[in-house]
Amino acid sequence: MVKHIVLWQLTDESKKDADKIVADLNKRFKALVSVVDGLTAIEVGHNYNGGKFDLMLYCEFTTREAQDKYQTHPAHVAIKESVHSLVCGRECIDYEI
């Protein structure tokens, strides 16, 4: 199993709509479970604890190959492009268990 965690820092303009953004992204990302082979779980959360990052994406994949296919899947790429307009910082970690 592969876990993929992404942390995003929202732009100042986007921060005021953080709850709406999280709800929209959760809906869009969760729809990918039924269309991306090997994606078994996905969720977006809003960091209520402060700090540098505002949002978190958590994904689980069956294999690294499934994660690679997710990265280039057109449905994921479309979401990724919209996220880029909302954020000004990003960190990512991937690990296998």
Backbone as a chain_set.jsonl record, in Angstrom:
{"seq": "MVKHIVLWQLTDESKKDADKIVADLNKRFKALVSVVDGLTAIEVGHNYNGGKFDLMLYCEFTTREAQDKYQTHPAHVAIKESVHSLVCGRECIDYEI", "coords": {"N": [[0.846, -1.175, 0.0], [0.491, 2.231, -0.766], [0.899, 5.46, 0.525], [-0.008, 8.813, 0.113], [0.589, 12.067, 0.808], [-0.272, 15.403, 0.746], [0.449, 18.757, 1.428], [-0.948, 21.959, 1.453], [-0.55, 25.465, 1.091], [-2.75, 28.009, 1.272], [-3.454, 30.821, -0.86], [-3.576, 34.259, 0.223], [-5.94, 35.417, -0.661], [-7.544, 33.156, -1.143], [-7.87, 32.054, 1.385], [-10.068, 33.048, 2.791], [-12.174, 31.627, 1.825], [-11.821, 29.024, 2.637], [-13.256, 26.838, 3.87], [-15.294, 26.346, 2.011], [-13.744, 25.715, -0.212], [-12.496, 23.342, 0.663], [-14.74, 21.648, 0.901], [-15.581, 21.538, -1.783], [-13.26, 20.458, -3.035], [-13.074, 17.991, -1.705], [-15.362, 16.697, -2.664], [-14.759, 16.568, -5.425], [-12.269, 15.185, -5.47], [-12.962, 12.76, -4.158], [-14.611, 11.613, -6.056], [-12.8, 10.548, -7.786], [-12.087, 8.036, -6.864], [-13.705, 6.119, -7.987], [-12.911, 6.148, -10.621], [-10.153, 6.016, -11.023], [-7.981, 3.496, -11.255], [-6.794, 1.514, -8.612], [-6.699, 3.522, -6.721], [-7.68, 3.796, -3.511], [-8.573, 5.252, -1.308], [-9.312, 8.631, -0.416], [-9.049, 11.988, 0.712], [-9.676, 15.392, 1.692], [-8.579, 17.815, 3.968], [-9.031, 20.559, 6.29], [-6.699, 22.411, 7.972], [-6.986, 23.108, 11.261], [-5.287, 23.905, 13.198], [-3.47, 25.941, 12.844], [-0.3, 27.244, 11.634], [1.968, 26.78, 8.833], [0.685, 25.471, 6.678], [-2.511, 25.095, 5.152], [-4.356, 23.297, 4.026], [-4.837, 19.737, 3.519], [-4.187, 16.848, 1.629], [-4.967, 13.495, 1.511], [-4.167, 10.317, 0.369], [-4.648, 6.874, -0.578], [-3.137, 4.169, -2.213], [-3.056, 1.128, -4.092], [-0.639, 0.291, -5.194], [2.639, 1.522, -6.205], [2.638, 1.898, -8.923], [-0.063, 2.345, -9.435], [-0.319, 4.805, -8.183], [1.33, 6.346, -9.839], [-0.173, 6.279, -12.211], [-2.436, 7.661, -11.381], [-1.353, 10.232, -11.059], [-1.136, 11.176, -13.677], [-3.643, 10.914, -14.684], [-6.391, 12.179, -16.504], [-8.665, 13.238, -15.099], [-7.629, 13.737, -12.55], [-5.599, 15.543, -13.211], [-7.105, 17.746, -14.061], [-8.281, 18.61, -11.647], [-5.982, 19.205, -10.237], [-4.954, 21.38, -11.687], [-6.837, 23.375, -11.055], [-6.404, 23.582, -8.311], [-3.862, 24.683, -8.252], [-4.36, 27.358, -8.764], [-5.248, 28.272, -6.372], [-3.391, 28.026, -4.371], [-0.213, 28.799, -2.762], [1.901, 27.495, -1.84], [3.389, 24.25, -1.366], [3.87, 20.97, -0.116], [4.935, 17.567, -0.117], [4.647, 14.119, 0.704], [5.397, 10.741, 0.213], [4.898, 7.361, 0.955], [5.496, 3.867, 1.493], [3.794, 1.064, 2.78]], "CA": [[0.0, 0.0, 0.0], [1.2, 3.506, -0.85], [0.183, 6.619, 1.057], [0.409, 10.053, -0.538], [0.087, 13.183, 1.601], [0.101, 16.701, 0.192], [0.082, 19.908, 2.244], [-1.033, 23.172, 0.646], [-0.711, 26.771, 1.712], [-3.659, 28.804, 0.454], [-3.145, 32.236, -1.048], [-4.351, 35.107, 1.139], [-7.267, 35.575, -1.263], [-8.285, 31.889, -1.017], [-8.077, 31.678, 2.794], [-11.404, 33.426, 3.262], [-13.116, 30.621, 1.324], [-11.2, 27.72, 2.903], [-14.24, 25.777, 4.11], [-15.943, 26.075, 0.728], [-12.726, 25.06, -1.049], [-12.345, 21.968, 1.162], [-15.945, 20.892, 0.526], [-15.529, 21.322, -3.233], [-12.165, 19.54, -3.356], [-13.436, 16.662, -1.222], [-16.319, 16.137, -3.624], [-14.074, 16.285, -6.684], [-11.271, 14.136, -5.274], [-13.615, 11.487, -3.834], [-15.137, 11.053, -7.306], [-11.71, 9.848, -8.474], [-11.968, 6.651, -6.388], [-14.421, 5.229, -8.914], [-12.388, 6.233, -11.989], [-8.708, 5.791, -11.057], [-7.664, 2.152, -10.771], [-5.791, 1.418, -7.561], [-6.925, 4.55, -5.705], [-8.633, 3.172, -2.599], [-9.092, 6.226, -0.345], [-8.83, 9.99, -0.66], [-9.786, 13.015, 1.443], [-9.057, 16.704, 1.877], [-8.912, 18.376, 5.273], [-8.64, 21.941, 6.599], [-5.889, 22.464, 9.187], [-7.527, 24.037, 12.249], [-4.261, 24.09, 14.216], [-2.525, 26.995, 12.497], [0.924, 26.804, 10.978], [2.22, 27.212, 7.461], [-0.182, 24.836, 5.682], [-3.941, 25.244, 5.416], [-5.106, 22.134, 3.548], [-4.122, 18.478, 3.412], [-4.761, 15.79, 0.801], [-4.503, 12.179, 1.921], [-4.576, 9.287, -0.593], [-4.102, 5.523, -0.466], [-3.076, 3.447, -3.479], [-2.677, -0.274, -3.959], [0.76, 0.143, -5.611], [3.286, 2.722, -6.754], [2.189, 2.036, -10.311], [-1.383, 2.974, -9.374], [-0.081, 6.212, -7.869], [1.854, 6.964, -11.058], [-1.292, 6.456, -13.148], [-3.251, 8.737, -10.798], [-0.708, 11.523, -11.304], [-1.337, 11.621, -15.055], [-5.03, 10.693, -15.082], [-6.992, 13.473, -16.874], [-9.557, 13.751, -14.061], [-6.768, 14.289, -11.503], [-4.905, 16.715, -13.761], [-8.061, 18.861, -14.064], [-8.381, 19.113, -10.275], [-4.664, 19.754, -9.91], [-4.854, 22.703, -12.306], [-7.636, 24.336, -10.292], [-5.742, 23.768, -7.018], [-2.716, 25.584, -8.455], [-4.811, 28.749, -8.726], [-5.665, 28.587, -5.006], [-2.319, 27.828, -3.401], [1.072, 29.454, -3.003], [2.925, 26.624, -1.288], [3.026, 22.826, -1.395], [4.823, 19.946, 0.294], [4.388, 16.248, -0.37], [5.371, 12.948, 1.174], [4.875, 9.454, -0.228], [5.571, 6.232, 1.603], [4.91, 2.548, 1.236], [3.737, 0.197, 3.965]], "C": [[0.889, 1.235, 0.0], [0.302, 4.599, -0.285], [0.839, 7.875, 0.504], [-0.245, 11.192, 0.24], [0.635, 14.479, 1.013], [-0.398, 17.781, 1.148], [0.1, 21.141, 1.355], [-1.178, 24.404, 1.524], [-1.595, 27.59, 0.773], [-3.119, 30.224, 0.27], [-3.987, 33.04, -0.063], [-5.775, 35.269, 0.631], [-8.128, 34.331, -1.048], [-8.637, 31.552, 0.426], [-9.473, 31.987, 3.289], [-12.468, 32.415, 2.844], [-12.66, 29.192, 1.627], [-12.225, 26.605, 3.098], [-14.962, 25.381, 2.821], [-14.991, 25.32, -0.202], [-12.569, 23.602, -0.631], [-13.544, 21.121, 0.755], [-15.934, 20.564, -0.961], [-14.454, 20.306, -3.604], [-12.466, 18.124, -2.87], [-14.379, 15.977, -2.2], [-15.61, 15.703, -4.909], [-13.058, 15.156, -6.536], [-11.921, 12.785, -4.983], [-14.211, 10.824, -5.07], [-14.067, 10.269, -8.06], [-11.59, 8.383, -8.057], [-12.63, 5.688, -7.37], [-13.858, 5.255, -10.331], [-10.885, 5.986, -12.111], [-8.413, 4.423, -10.438], [-6.567, 2.201, -9.717], [-5.867, 2.508, -6.514], [-8.015, 4.024, -4.781], [-9.234, 4.126, -1.576], [-8.501, 7.587, -0.664], [-9.685, 10.962, 0.145], [-8.958, 14.293, 1.529], [-9.508, 17.23, 3.229], [-8.37, 19.79, 5.421], [-7.917, 21.93, 7.942], [-6.456, 23.523, 10.131], [-6.499, 24.432, 13.308], [-3.289, 25.227, 13.932], [-1.29, 26.424, 11.833], [0.969, 27.24, 9.533], [1.183, 26.694, 6.466], [-1.639, 24.846, 6.122], [-4.748, 23.996, 5.077], [-4.205, 20.923, 3.447], [-4.914, 17.542, 2.514], [-4.13, 14.479, 1.241], [-5.052, 11.158, 0.932], [-3.947, 7.958, -0.226], [-4.218, 4.846, -1.826], [-2.652, 2.013, -3.218], [-1.196, -0.481, -4.244], [1.337, 1.486, -6.038], [2.848, 2.976, -8.189], [0.813, 2.702, -10.365], [-1.242, 4.465, -9.069], [0.44, 6.954, -9.101], [0.737, 7.232, -12.061], [-2.23, 7.563, -12.686], [-2.67, 10.105, -11.161], [-0.98, 12.064, -12.703], [-2.769, 11.421, -15.553], [-5.684, 12.053, -15.38], [-7.918, 14.059, -15.799], [-8.753, 14.356, -12.901], [-6.078, 15.558, -11.984], [-5.832, 17.931, -13.758], [-8.216, 19.462, -12.668], [-7.09, 19.815, -9.883], [-4.499, 21.172, -10.474], [-5.661, 23.74, -11.533], [-7.016, 24.602, -8.922], [-4.59, 24.759, -7.155], [-3.126, 27.05, -8.397], [-5.167, 29.204, -7.309], [-4.526, 28.599, -3.998], [-1.046, 28.573, -3.797], [2.222, 28.64, -2.421], [2.433, 25.194, -1.244], [4.184, 21.99, -0.888], [4.145, 18.601, 0.105], [5.278, 15.188, 0.248], [4.637, 11.712, 0.681], [5.626, 8.371, 0.504], [4.784, 4.959, 1.361], [4.911, 1.746, 2.53], [3.431, -1.231, 3.543]], "O": [[1.913, 1.278, 0.682], [-0.893, 4.657, -0.576], [2.063, 7.986, 0.436], [-1.47, 11.277, 0.325], [1.84, 14.629, 0.81], [-1.534, 17.724, 1.619], [1.044, 21.35, 0.592], [-1.842, 24.38, 2.56], [-1.232, 27.834, -0.378], [-2.421, 30.754, 1.134], [-5.003, 32.549, 0.43], [-6.718, 35.258, 1.422], [-9.327, 34.451, -0.795], [-9.607, 30.834, 0.668], [-10.008, 31.258, 4.125], [-13.542, 32.356, 3.443], [-13.071, 28.254, 0.944], [-12.063, 25.524, 2.533], [-15.207, 24.198, 2.583], [-15.403, 24.39, -0.896], [-12.516, 22.718, -1.486], [-13.373, 19.986, 0.308], [-16.244, 19.439, -1.354], [-14.703, 19.396, -4.396], [-12.144, 17.156, -3.559], [-14.201, 14.802, -2.522], [-15.839, 14.604, -5.413], [-12.992, 14.268, -7.385], [-11.476, 11.766, -5.509], [-14.306, 9.598, -5.126], [-14.392, 9.415, -8.885], [-11.051, 7.571, -8.809], [-12.159, 4.567, -7.557], [-14.284, 4.46, -11.169], [-10.395, 5.767, -13.219], [-8.581, 4.229, -9.234], [-5.539, 2.85, -9.906], [-5.164, 2.434, -5.506], [-9.151, 3.825, -5.212], [-10.298, 3.843, -1.026], [-7.361, 7.702, -1.115], [-10.898, 10.787, 0.252], [-7.73, 14.277, 1.451], [-10.677, 17.108, 3.593], [-7.393, 20.174, 4.776], [-8.477, 21.481, 8.943], [-6.408, 24.713, 9.822], [-6.807, 25.206, 14.214], [-2.367, 25.452, 14.716], [-1.249, 25.238, 11.506], [0.105, 27.984, 9.068], [0.837, 27.393, 5.513], [-1.959, 24.637, 7.292], [-5.716, 23.675, 5.766], [-2.987, 21.04, 3.309], [-6.138, 17.445, 2.613], [-2.908, 14.366, 1.333], [-6.256, 11.125, 0.675], [-2.864, 7.906, 0.356], [-5.246, 4.932, -2.498], [-1.968, 1.725, -2.235], [-0.557, -1.326, -3.617], [0.608, 2.462, -6.21], [2.705, 4.122, -8.615], [0.555, 3.527, -11.241], [-1.962, 5.289, -9.633], [0.021, 8.081, -9.366], [0.704, 8.29, -12.689], [-2.759, 8.316, -13.503], [-3.405, 11.022, -11.525], [-1.048, 13.278, -12.896], [-3.076, 11.723, -16.707], [-5.545, 12.984, -14.587], [-7.941, 15.277, -15.618], [-9.153, 15.374, -12.336], [-5.985, 16.537, -11.243], [-5.38, 19.042, -13.478], [-8.276, 20.682, -12.521], [-7.109, 20.884, -9.274], [-3.964, 22.053, -9.801], [-5.21, 24.874, -11.372], [-7.091, 25.724, -8.42], [-4.37, 25.583, -6.267], [-2.32, 27.9, -8.018], [-5.367, 30.397, -7.076], [-4.677, 29.123, -2.894], [-0.825, 28.923, -4.956], [3.381, 29.048, -2.501], [1.237, 24.936, -1.105], [5.343, 22.27, -1.194], [2.919, 18.505, 0.161], [6.499, 15.334, 0.309], [3.408, 11.646, 0.725], [6.845, 8.445, 0.661], [3.588, 4.976, 1.07], [5.889, 1.744, 3.277], [3.34, -2.12, 4.391]]}, "num_chains": 1, "name": "protein.A"}
